[in-house]
């Protein structure tokens, strides 16, 4: 009986300790924790789900080898500055994060 109560208590505590996803709380702007949670190499669709915004494209470039590059700016929730992310798409591939910085 004690083992069943203990297991039930542990399961209940673990469900309470799970944090809500960072992507659900700030539509239209990006928090510092959301920005810190995305990593180079992540797909654009995943980053946009975390950020809750697609940002604003400020530049795009192509090469003769069918590579694409893009820079997008994302509004910060806490300050007047912006977060910036550069994206790269290889031939036949998906958009992936190449770099990120505070703009």
DOSE-735161 format. One record per residue: residue number from 0; x, y, z of N, C-alpha, C in turn. Coordinates in steps of 0.1 Angstrom, whole numbers. Layout:
// DOSE-735161
SITE baba n_east n_north  n_up ca_east ca_north ca_up c_east c_north  c_up
SITE  NUM      X       Y     Z       X        Y     Z      X       Y     Z
...
***
This chain:
// DOSE-735161
SITE baba n_east n_north  n_up ca_east ca_north ca_up c_east c_north  c_up
SITE    0      8     -12     0       0        0     0      9      13     0
SITE    1     19      13     8      28       24     9     35      27    -5
SITE    2     39      16   -11      45       18   -24     36      24   -34
SITE    3     23      20   -35      13       26   -44     11      41   -41
SITE    4     10      44   -28       8       58   -24     20      67   -28
SITE    5     32      61   -26      45       68   -29     46      71   -44
SITE    6     43      60   -52      43       62   -67     33      72   -71
SITE    7     21      72   -66      11       82   -69     16      96   -66
SITE    8     22      98   -54      27      111   -50     38     116   -59
SITE    9     47     107   -63      58      111   -72     53     115   -85
SITE   10     43     107   -91      37      111  -103     30     124  -103
SITE   11     23     127   -92      16      139   -91     25     151   -90
SITE   12     36     149   -82      46      160   -81     53     162   -94
SITE   13     56     152  -102      63      154  -114     55     161  -124
SITE   14     41     159  -124      33      166  -134     32     181  -130
SITE   15     33     184  -117      32      198  -113     45     205  -116
SITE   16     56     198  -116      69      204  -118     72     207  -133
SITE   17     65     202  -142      67      205  -156     64     219  -160
SITE   18     73     226  -165      71      240  -169     63     241  -182
SITE   19     55     251  -184      48      253  -196     57     256  -207
SITE   20     54     253  -220      64      256  -231     66     271  -232
SITE   21     78     275  -235      82      289  -236     74     296  -248
SITE   22     69     288  -257      63      294  -269     49     298  -267
SITE   23     43     296  -256      29      299  -254     26     312  -247
SITE   24     36     319  -243      33      330  -234     35     344  -240
SITE   25     42     346  -250      45      359  -255     43     361  -270
SITE   26     31     360  -276      30      362  -290     34     376  -295
SITE   27     41     376  -306      46      389  -312     59     394  -307
SITE   28     64     389  -296      77      393  -291     85     382  -285
SITE   29     98     383  -283     106      372  -279    113     376  -265
SITE   30    112     367  -255     118      369  -242    132     365  -243
SITE   31    140     369  -233     154      365  -232    155     350  -231
SITE   32    146     343  -223     147      329  -221    143     322  -234
SITE   33    134     327  -242     131      320  -255    143     321  -264
SITE   34    149     333  -264     160      335  -273    172     326  -269
SITE   35    174     325  -256     185      316  -251    182     301  -254
SITE   36    170     297  -255     166      283  -257    168     278  -271
SITE   37    169     287  -281     171      282  -295    186     281  -298
SITE   38    189     272  -306     203      269  -309    206     268  -324
SITE   39    218     271  -327     223      271  -341    220     257  -347
SITE   40    215     256  -359     211      243  -365    197     239  -364
SITE   41    189     247  -355     175      244  -354    167     248  -367
SITE   42    156     241  -370     148      245  -381    140     257  -378
SITE   43    138     265  -389     131      278  -388    117     276  -382
SITE   44    110     265  -386      96      263  -381     96     261  -366
SITE   45    106     254  -361     107      251  -346    110     264  -339
SITE   46    120     272  -344     123      285  -337    111     294  -337
SITE   47    104     295  -348      92      303  -348     81     299  -338
SITE   48     80     286  -336      71      281  -326     75     285  -312
SITE   49     88     284  -309      93      289  -296     91     304  -295
SITE   50     94     311  -305      93      326  -304     79     331  -305
SITE   51     70     323  -310      56      327  -312     54     338  -322
SITE   52     64     340  -331      63      350  -341     73     346  -352
SITE   53     70     350  -364      79      348  -375     89     359  -377
SITE   54     88     370  -369      97      381  -371     95     389  -384
SITE   55    105     396  -387     104      405  -399    117     402  -407
SITE   56    116     398  -420     127      396  -428    133     409  -432
SITE   57    146     411  -430     153      423  -434    163     422  -446
SITE   58    166     409  -449     174      407  -461    173     392  -465
SITE   59    176     390  -478     176      377  -483    186     377  -495
SITE   60    193     366  -496     203      365  -507    203     350  -513
SITE   61    207     349  -525     208      336  -531    221     335  -538
SITE   62    225     322  -541     238      320  -548    235     312  -561
SITE   63    244     312  -570     242      304  -582    242     289  -579
SITE   64    246     284  -567     246      270  -564    233     267  -556
SITE   65    223     276  -557     210      274  -551    210     274  -535
SITE   66    219     281  -529     219      283  -515    211     296  -512
SITE   67    205     296  -501     197      308  -497    202     312  -483
SITE   68    202     326  -481     205      331  -468    195     342  -465
SITE   69    191     343  -452     181      353  -448    184     358  -434
SITE   70    181     370  -432     182      376  -418    169     381  -414
SITE   71    164     377  -402     152      382  -397    154     388  -383
SITE   72    146     399  -381     146      406  -368    134     402  -360
SITE   73    135     401  -347     124      397  -338    124     407  -327
SITE   74    112     412  -324     110      423  -314    112     416  -300
SITE   75    120     423  -291     122      418  -278    110     423  -269
SITE   76    106     415  -259      95      418  -250    100     428  -240
SITE   77    112     428  -236     116      436  -224    122     449  -227
SITE   78    128     451  -239     134      464  -243    131     468  -257
SITE   79    136     480  -260     133      485  -274    142     479  -284
SITE   80    152     471  -281     161      465  -290    155     453  -297
SITE   81    162     447  -306     158      435  -313    167     423  -312
SITE   82    162     411  -314     170      399  -316    171     397  -331
SITE   83    183     392  -335     184      389  -349    189     375  -351
SITE   84    184     369  -362     188      355  -365    191     354  -380
SITE   85    202     347  -383     205      345  -397    201     330  -400
SITE   86    196     328  -412     191      315  -416    199     311  -429
SITE   87    201     298  -431     207      293  -443    199     281  -448
SITE   88    197     280  -461     190      269  -467    199     263  -478
SITE   89    203     251  -476     212      244  -486    203     238  -497
SITE   90    208     235  -509     200      230  -519    192     217  -515
SITE   91    179     218  -516     170      207  -513    168     205  -498
SITE   92    173     215  -490     172      213  -475    162     222  -469
SITE   93    162     223  -456     153      232  -448    160     244  -443
SITE   94    153     255  -440     159      266  -434    164     262  -420
SITE   95    177     265  -417     183      262  -404    190     275  -399
SITE   96    189     276  -386     196      288  -379    211     287  -381
SITE   97    217     298  -386     231      298  -388    238     306  -377
SITE   98    232     317  -372     237      325  -361    226     333  -355
SITE   99    229     338  -342     219      347  -336    227     357  -328
SITE  100    221     369  -326     227      380  -319    217     390  -315
SITE  101    220     399  -305     212      409  -301    215     421  -309
SITE  102    204     427  -316     206      438  -325    203     451  -319
***
